[in-house]
Amino acid sequence: MANIFDADRMYFPEDPEMRVFGSIEKLAQWRHRNVGPAFIRIGRRIGYYGTDLNAYLSNQRTDPSTEVA
């Protein structure tokens, strides 16, 4: 699978690229529920490593050809 996010970059919830996950509020809910991509807390700021975002998206992949009917 192609990497969508730059592996050498830190992303923040307000970055436009993060809209692929939905709203800033949705990301906050996921963090509260301990679901979604891994994140890092820097003081009061939240950051996401590009490698973690790509890994999360890869884990969400569904291959319909392997589904059992």
Gaussian input, Z-matrix of N, CA and C with variables (Angstrom, degrees):
# hf/3-21g

backbone

0 1
 N
 C     1     B1
 C     2     B2     1     A1
 N     3     B3     2     A2     1     D1
 C     4     B4     3     A3     2     D2
 C     5     B5     4     A4     3     D3
 N     6     B6     5     A5     4     D4
 C     7     B7     6     A6     5     D5
 C     8     B8     7     A7     6     D6
 N     9     B9     8     A8     7     D7
 C    10    B10     9     A9     8     D8
 C    11    B11    10    A10     9     D9
 N    12    B12    11    A11    10    D10
 C    13    B13    12    A12    11    D11
 C    14    B14    13    A13    12    D12
 N    15    B15    14    A14    13    D13
 C    16    B16    15    A15    14    D14
 C    17    B17    16    A16    15    D15
 N    18    B18    17    A17    16    D16
 C    19    B19    18    A18    17    D17
 C    20    B20    19    A19    18    D18
 N    21    B21    20    A20    19    D19
 C    22    B22    21    A21    20    D20
 C    23    B23    22    A22    21    D21
 N    24    B24    23    A23    22    D22
 C    25    B25    24    A24    23    D23
 C    26    B26    25    A25    24    D24
 N    27    B27    26    A26    25    D25
 C    28    B28    27    A27    26    D26
 C    29    B29    28    A28    27    D27
 N    30    B30    29    A29    28    D28
 C    31    B31    30    A30    29    D29
 C    32    B32    31    A31    30    D30
 N    33    B33    32    A32    31    D31
 C    34    B34    33    A33    32    D32
 C    35    B35    34    A34    33    D33
 N    36    B36    35    A35    34    D34
 C    37    B37    36    A36    35    D35
 C    38    B38    37    A37    36    D36
 N    39    B39    38    A38    37    D37
 C    40    B40    39    A39    38    D38
 C    41    B41    40    A40    39    D39
 N    42    B42    41    A41    40    D40
 C    43    B43    42    A42    41    D41
 C    44    B44    43    A43    42    D42
 N    45    B45    44    A44    43    D43
 C    46    B46    45    A45    44    D44
 C    47    B47    46    A46    45    D45
 N    48    B48    47    A47    46    D46
 C    49    B49    48    A48    47    D47
 C    50    B50    49    A49    48    D48
 N    51    B51    50    A50    49    D49
 C    52    B52    51    A51    50    D50
 C    53    B53    52    A52    51    D51
 N    54    B54    53    A53    52    D52
 C    55    B55    54    A54    53    D53
 C    56    B56    55    A55    54    D54
 N    57    B57    56    A56    55    D55
 C    58    B58    57    A57    56    D56
 C    59    B59    58    A58    57    D57
 N    60    B60    59    A59    58    D58
 C    61    B61    60    A60    59    D59
 C    62    B62    61    A61    60    D60
 N    63    B63    62    A62    61    D61
 C    64    B64    63    A63    62    D62
 C    65    B65    64    A64    63    D63
 N    66    B66    65    A65    64    D64
 C    67    B67    66    A66    65    D65
 C    68    B68    67    A67    66    D66
 N    69    B69    68    A68    67    D67
 C    70    B70    69    A69    68    D68
 C    71    B71    70    A70    69    D69
 N    72    B72    71    A71    70    D70
 C    73    B73    72    A72    71    D71
 C    74    B74    73    A73    72    D72
 N    75    B75    74    A74    73    D73
 C    76    B76    75    A75    74    D74
 C    77    B77    76    A76    75    D75
 N    78    B78    77    A77    76    D76
 C    79    B79    78    A78    77    D77
 C    80    B80    79    A79    78    D78
 N    81    B81    80    A80    79    D79
 C    82    B82    81    A81    80    D80
 C    83    B83    82    A82    81    D81
 N    84    B84    83    A83    82    D82
 C    85    B85    84    A84    83    D83
 C    86    B86    85    A85    84    D84
 N    87    B87    86    A86    85    D85
 C    88    B88    87    A87    86    D86
 C    89    B89    88    A88    87    D87
 N    90    B90    89    A89    88    D88
 C    91    B91    90    A90    89    D89
 C    92    B92    91    A91    90    D90
 N    93    B93    92    A92    91    D91
 C    94    B94    93    A93    92    D92
 C    95    B95    94    A94    93    D93
 N    96    B96    95    A95    94    D94
 C    97    B97    96    A96    95    D95
 C    98    B98    97    A97    96    D96
 N    99    B99    98    A98    97    D97
 C   100   B100    99    A99    98    D98
 C   101   B101   100   A100    99    D99
 N   102   B102   101   A101   100   D100
 C   103   B103   102   A102   101   D101
 C   104   B104   103   A103   102   D102
 N   105   B105   104   A104   103   D103
 C   106   B106   105   A105   104   D104
 C   107   B107   106   A106   105   D105
 N   108   B108   107   A107   106   D106
 C   109   B109   108   A108   107   D107
 C   110   B110   109   A109   108   D108
 N   111   B111   110   A110   109   D109
 C   112   B112   111   A111   110   D110
 C   113   B113   112   A112   111   D111
 N   114   B114   113   A113   112   D112
 C   115   B115   114   A114   113   D113
 C   116   B116   115   A115   114   D114
 N   117   B117   116   A116   115   D115
 C   118   B118   117   A117   116   D116
 C   119   B119   118   A118   117   D117
 N   120   B120   119   A119   118   D118
 C   121   B121   120   A120   119   D119
 C   122   B122   121   A121   120   D120
 N   123   B123   122   A122   121   D121
 C   124   B124   123   A123   122   D122
 C   125   B125   124   A124   123   D123
 N   126   B126   125   A125   124   D124
 C   127   B127   126   A126   125   D125
 C   128   B128   127   A127   126   D126
 N   129   B129   128   A128   127   D127
 C   130   B130   129   A129   128   D128
 C   131   B131   130   A130   129   D129
 N   132   B132   131   A131   130   D130
 C   133   B133   132   A132   131   D131
 C   134   B134   133   A133   132   D132
 N   135   B135   134   A134   133   D133
 C   136   B136   135   A135   134   D134
 C   137   B137   136   A136   135   D135
 N   138   B138   137   A137   136   D136
 C   139   B139   138   A138   137   D137
 C   140   B140   139   A139   138   D138
 N   141   B141   140   A140   139   D139
 C   142   B142   141   A141   140   D140
 C   143   B143   142   A142   141   D141
 N   144   B144   143   A143   142   D142
 C   145   B145   144   A144   143   D143
 C   146   B146   145   A145   144   D144
 N   147   B147   146   A146   145   D145
 C   148   B148   147   A147   146   D146
 C   149   B149   148   A148   147   D147
 N   150   B150   149   A149   148   D148
 C   151   B151   150   A150   149   D149
 C   152   B152   151   A151   150   D150
 N   153   B153   152   A152   151   D151
 C   154   B154   153   A153   152   D152
 C   155   B155   154   A154   153   D153
 N   156   B156   155   A155   154   D154
 C   157   B157   156   A156   155   D155
 C   158   B158   157   A157   156   D156
 N   159   B159   158   A158   157   D157
 C   160   B160   159   A159   158   D158
 C   161   B161   160   A160   159   D159
 N   162   B162   161   A161   160   D160
 C   163   B163   162   A162   161   D161
 C   164   B164   163   A163   162   D162
 N   165   B165   164   A164   163   D163
 C   166   B166   165   A165   164   D164
 C   167   B167   166   A166   165   D165
 N   168   B168   167   A167   166   D166
 C   169   B169   168   A168   167   D167
 C   170   B170   169   A169   168   D168
 N   171   B171   170   A170   169   D169
 C   172   B172   171   A171   170   D170
 C   173   B173   172   A172   171   D171
 N   174   B174   173   A173   172   D172
 C   175   B175   174   A174   173   D173
 C   176   B176   175   A175   174   D174
 N   177   B177   176   A176   175   D175
 C   178   B178   177   A177   176   D176
 C   179   B179   178   A178   177   D177
 N   180   B180   179   A179   178   D178
 C   181   B181   180   A180   179   D179
 C   182   B182   181   A181   180   D180
 N   183   B183   182   A182   181   D181
 C   184   B184   183   A183   182   D182
 C   185   B185   184   A184   183   D183
 N   186   B186   185   A185   184   D184
 C   187   B187   186   A186   185   D185
 C   188   B188   187   A187   186   D186
 N   189   B189   188   A188   187   D187
 C   190   B190   189   A189   188   D188
 C   191   B191   190   A190   189   D189
 N   192   B192   191   A191   190   D190
 C   193   B193   192   A192   191   D191
 C   194   B194   193   A193   192   D192
 N   195   B195   194   A194   193   D193
 C   196   B196   195   A195   194   D194
 C   197   B197   196   A196   195   D195
 N   198   B198   197   A197   196   D196
 C   199   B199   198   A198   197   D197
 C   200   B200   199   A199   198   D198
 N   201   B201   200   A200   199   D199
 C   202   B202   201   A201   200   D200
 C   203   B203   202   A202   201   D201
 N   204   B204   203   A203   202   D202
 C   205   B205   204   A204   203   D203
 C   206   B206   205   A205   204   D204

   B1=1.4543
   B2=1.5288
   B3=1.2979
   B4=1.4628
   B5=1.5241
   B6=1.3186
   B7=1.4572
   B8=1.5175
   B9=1.3076
   B10=1.4599
   B11=1.5160
   B12=1.3438
   B13=1.4605
   B14=1.5190
   B15=1.3338
   B16=1.4531
   B17=1.5233
   B18=1.3272
   B19=1.4594
   B20=1.5247
   B21=1.3093
   B22=1.4654
   B23=1.5191
   B24=1.3079
   B25=1.4595
   B26=1.5179
   B27=1.3227
   B28=1.4723
   B29=1.5236
   B30=1.3239
   B31=1.4585
   B32=1.5181
   B33=1.3113
   B34=1.4574
   B35=1.5259
   B36=1.3322
   B37=1.4645
   B38=1.5259
   B39=1.3210
   B40=1.4637
   B41=1.5327
   B42=1.3244
   B43=1.4666
   B44=1.5292
   B45=1.3284
   B46=1.4749
   B47=1.5280
   B48=1.3233
   B49=1.4667
   B50=1.5222
   B51=1.3180
   B52=1.4634
   B53=1.5236
   B54=1.3080
   B55=1.4714
   B56=1.5237
   B57=1.3374
   B58=1.4610
   B59=1.5340
   B60=1.3302
   B61=1.4586
   B62=1.5183
   B63=1.3055
   B64=1.4556
   B65=1.5129
   B66=1.3044
   B67=1.4632
   B68=1.5270
   B69=1.3159
   B70=1.4635
   B71=1.5257
   B72=1.3288
   B73=1.4618
   B74=1.5279
   B75=1.3289
   B76=1.4608
   B77=1.5189
   B78=1.3333
   B79=1.4607
   B80=1.5301
   B81=1.3370
   B82=1.4658
   B83=1.5283
   B84=1.3302
   B85=1.4618
   B86=1.5251
   B87=1.3223
   B88=1.4611
   B89=1.5227
   B90=1.3387
   B91=1.4637
   B92=1.5257
   B93=1.3111
   B94=1.4693
   B95=1.5302
   B96=1.3222
   B97=1.4755
   B98=1.5269
   B99=1.3380
   B100=1.4715
   B101=1.5233
   B102=1.3180
   B103=1.4590
   B104=1.5223
   B105=1.3144
   B106=1.4549
   B107=1.5170
   B108=1.3271
   B109=1.4682
   B110=1.5268
   B111=1.3384
   B112=1.4666
   B113=1.5213
   B114=1.3266
   B115=1.4679
   B116=1.5063
   B117=1.3119
   B118=1.4562
   B119=1.5164
   B120=1.3244
   B121=1.4593
   B122=1.5251
   B123=1.3261
   B124=1.4587
   B125=1.5228
   B126=1.3213
   B127=1.4643
   B128=1.5162
   B129=1.3245
   B130=1.4642
   B131=1.5180
   B132=1.3145
   B133=1.4770
   B134=1.5203
   B135=1.3020
   B136=1.4589
   B137=1.5164
   B138=1.3109
   B139=1.4496
   B140=1.5196
   B141=1.3220
   B142=1.4611
   B143=1.5244
   B144=1.3332
   B145=1.4592
   B146=1.5270
   B147=1.3225
   B148=1.4606
   B149=1.5132
   B150=1.3303
   B151=1.4665
   B152=1.5222
   B153=1.3450
   B154=1.4688
   B155=1.5237
   B156=1.3317
   B157=1.4666
   B158=1.5210
   B159=1.3391
   B160=1.4657
   B161=1.5242
   B162=1.3379
   B163=1.4687
   B164=1.5238
   B165=1.3324
   B166=1.4610
   B167=1.5303
   B168=1.3252
   B169=1.4571
   B170=1.5283
   B171=1.3231
   B172=1.4702
   B173=1.5258
   B174=1.3305
   B175=1.4663
   B176=1.5231
   B177=1.3160
   B178=1.4653
   B179=1.5251
   B180=1.3138
   B181=1.4657
   B182=1.5299
   B183=1.3222
   B184=1.4558
   B185=1.5179
   B186=1.3146
   B187=1.4620
   B188=1.5238
   B189=1.3422
   B190=1.4669
   B191=1.5313
   B192=1.3292
   B193=1.4615
   B194=1.5330
   B195=1.3222
   B196=1.4598
   B197=1.5209
   B198=1.3245
   B199=1.4720
   B200=1.5210
   B201=1.3112
   B202=1.4641
   B203=1.5194
   B204=1.3267
   B205=1.4567
   B206=1.5041
   A1=108.34
   A2=116.46
   A3=121.61
   A4=110.02
   A5=115.36
   A6=120.23
   A7=109.80
   A8=116.35
   A9=122.09
   A10=110.14
   A11=115.44
   A12=120.90
   A13=110.24
   A14=116.36
   A15=122.95
   A16=108.36
   A17=117.28
   A18=121.92
   A19=112.67
   A20=118.34
   A21=122.01
   A22=113.18
   A23=117.49
   A24=120.44
   A25=111.46
   A26=115.38
   A27=122.60
   A28=106.60
   A29=116.77
   A30=122.61
   A31=109.44
   A32=115.77
   A33=122.69
   A34=108.67
   A35=118.22
   A36=120.82
   A37=114.34
   A38=117.89
   A39=120.00
   A40=113.64
   A41=118.15
   A42=120.51
   A43=110.05
   A44=117.54
   A45=120.00
   A46=113.28
   A47=118.11
   A48=120.49
   A49=112.35
   A50=116.57
   A51=120.81
   A52=112.47
   A53=118.19
   A54=121.62
   A55=112.28
   A56=117.09
   A57=119.57
   A58=110.43
   A59=117.70
   A60=122.45
   A61=112.73
   A62=118.09
   A63=121.40
   A64=110.27
   A65=116.05
   A66=121.42
   A67=111.63
   A68=115.42
   A69=121.75
   A70=109.49
   A71=116.26
   A72=120.84
   A73=111.65
   A74=117.02
   A75=120.50
   A76=110.25
   A77=117.21
   A78=120.44
   A79=110.68
   A80=116.96
   A81=120.95
   A82=110.60
   A83=117.30
   A84=121.01
   A85=110.37
   A86=116.81
   A87=120.36
   A88=111.06
   A89=116.33
   A90=119.38
   A91=110.14
   A92=117.08
   A93=121.90
   A94=111.31
   A95=116.29
   A96=121.80
   A97=112.68
   A98=116.96
   A99=122.22
   A100=112.52
   A101=116.32
   A102=122.60
   A103=107.61
   A104=116.46
   A105=119.72
   A106=111.91
   A107=116.41
   A108=120.22
   A109=111.80
   A110=114.95
   A111=120.83
   A112=108.98
   A113=116.03
   A114=120.90
   A115=109.75
   A116=115.50
   A117=122.13
   A118=108.07
   A119=115.76
   A120=121.00
   A121=107.29
   A122=115.71
   A123=122.72
   A124=105.80
   A125=116.26
   A126=119.42
   A127=108.27
   A128=116.26
   A129=121.03
   A130=111.99
   A131=117.23
   A132=121.64
   A133=110.32
   A134=115.25
   A135=122.70
   A136=107.31
   A137=116.15
   A138=121.19
   A139=111.00
   A140=114.97
   A141=121.78
   A142=107.97
   A143=116.52
   A144=119.95
   A145=108.62
   A146=115.97
   A147=120.61
   A148=112.55
   A149=117.44
   A150=120.40
   A151=111.55
   A152=116.85
   A153=120.16
   A154=111.37
   A155=116.66
   A156=120.17
   A157=110.94
   A158=116.94
   A159=120.31
   A160=111.23
   A161=117.22
   A162=120.80
   A163=110.69
   A164=117.08
   A165=120.68
   A166=110.87
   A167=116.28
   A168=119.57
   A169=111.39
   A170=117.53
   A171=120.53
   A172=111.14
   A173=116.44
   A174=120.22
   A175=112.86
   A176=117.49
   A177=121.38
   A178=112.07
   A179=117.14
   A180=122.08
   A181=110.54
   A182=115.43
   A183=122.22
   A184=108.18
   A185=116.76
   A186=122.09
   A187=108.07
   A188=117.32
   A189=119.75
   A190=113.28
   A191=117.73
   A192=119.32
   A193=112.20
   A194=117.71
   A195=120.35
   A196=112.37
   A197=117.65
   A198=121.39
   A199=110.16
   A200=116.03
   A201=121.65
   A202=108.35
   A203=116.26
   A204=120.56
   A205=112.93
   D1=138.21
   D2=179.14
   D3=-71.11
   D4=144.67
   D5=176.86
   D6=-79.45
   D7=127.48
   D8=178.71
   D9=-85.71
   D10=-37.33
   D11=-176.10
   D12=-102.04
   D13=146.25
   D14=177.28
   D15=-69.39
   D16=121.59
   D17=-175.44
   D18=-65.23
   D19=-24.74
   D20=-176.33
   D21=-94.29
   D22=15.80
   D23=-174.75
   D24=-123.33
   D25=150.33
   D26=173.28
   D27=-100.25
   D28=130.91
   D29=179.32
   D30=-109.28
   D31=147.41
   D32=178.55
   D33=-117.77
   D34=152.34
   D35=-175.00
   D36=-53.02
   D37=-31.46
   D38=-177.96
   D39=-82.52
   D40=-5.36
   D41=178.11
   D42=-66.28
   D43=139.98
   D44=-178.16
   D45=-59.63
   D46=-30.53
   D47=-179.72
   D48=-64.22
   D49=-24.57
   D50=-177.28
   D51=-74.99
   D52=-8.79
   D53=179.21
   D54=-62.97
   D55=-16.94
   D56=177.63
   D57=-60.86
   D58=-24.62
   D59=178.78
   D60=-90.99
   D61=-9.34
   D62=-177.17
   D63=114.71
   D64=-151.07
   D65=-175.04
   D66=-82.55
   D67=166.53
   D68=174.44
   D69=-60.19
   D70=-38.24
   D71=179.76
   D72=-64.30
   D73=-37.96
   D74=178.90
   D75=-63.85
   D76=-42.49
   D77=177.12
   D78=-60.95
   D79=-39.80
   D80=178.36
   D81=-63.87
   D82=-40.69
   D83=178.38
   D84=-64.40
   D85=-41.96
   D86=178.72
   D87=-61.37
   D88=-43.21
   D89=179.07
   D90=-62.31
   D91=-41.57
   D92=179.67
   D93=-62.68
   D94=-36.21
   D95=-178.34
   D96=-90.73
   D97=0.61
   D98=-177.64
   D99=59.35
   D100=42.41
   D101=172.99
   D102=-126.36
   D103=173.41
   D104=179.42
   D105=88.01
   D106=-170.58
   D107=-176.93
   D108=-70.77
   D109=153.53
   D110=176.06
   D111=-62.69
   D112=148.06
   D113=-179.07
   D114=-139.95
   D115=168.17
   D116=176.66
   D117=-127.30
   D118=139.01
   D119=178.07
   D120=-100.35
   D121=124.93
   D122=178.62
   D123=-118.41
   D124=91.61
   D125=-172.12
   D126=65.94
   D127=-119.99
   D128=176.77
   D129=-95.71
   D130=-5.13
   D131=-179.13
   D132=-87.28
   D133=152.06
   D134=176.68
   D135=-116.58
   D136=134.52
   D137=177.12
   D138=-131.99
   D139=155.96
   D140=178.95
   D141=-128.90
   D142=127.39
   D143=174.29
   D144=-74.03
   D145=140.68
   D146=178.73
   D147=-57.63
   D148=-37.08
   D149=178.85
   D150=-63.66
   D151=-38.09
   D152=178.49
   D153=-68.08
   D154=-38.16
   D155=179.13
   D156=-66.07
   D157=-42.83
   D158=177.54
   D159=-64.00
   D160=-40.14
   D161=178.65
   D162=-64.17
   D163=-42.12
   D164=178.96
   D165=-61.21
   D166=-46.06
   D167=179.68
   D168=-63.64
   D169=-38.80
   D170=178.14
   D171=-62.93
   D172=-37.77
   D173=179.65
   D174=-71.04
   D175=-19.24
   D176=179.85
   D177=-85.98
   D178=-4.63
   D179=-175.78
   D180=-66.72
   D181=135.66
   D182=175.37
   D183=-121.24
   D184=129.23
   D185=178.26
   D186=-105.03
   D187=106.48
   D188=-176.06
   D189=-62.64
   D190=-23.87
   D191=-178.69
   D192=-70.84
   D193=-16.84
   D194=179.34
   D195=-99.53
   D196=-3.07
   D197=179.40
   D198=-71.31
   D199=138.89
   D200=177.26
   D201=-91.69
   D202=132.09
   D203=-178.15
   D204=-78.81

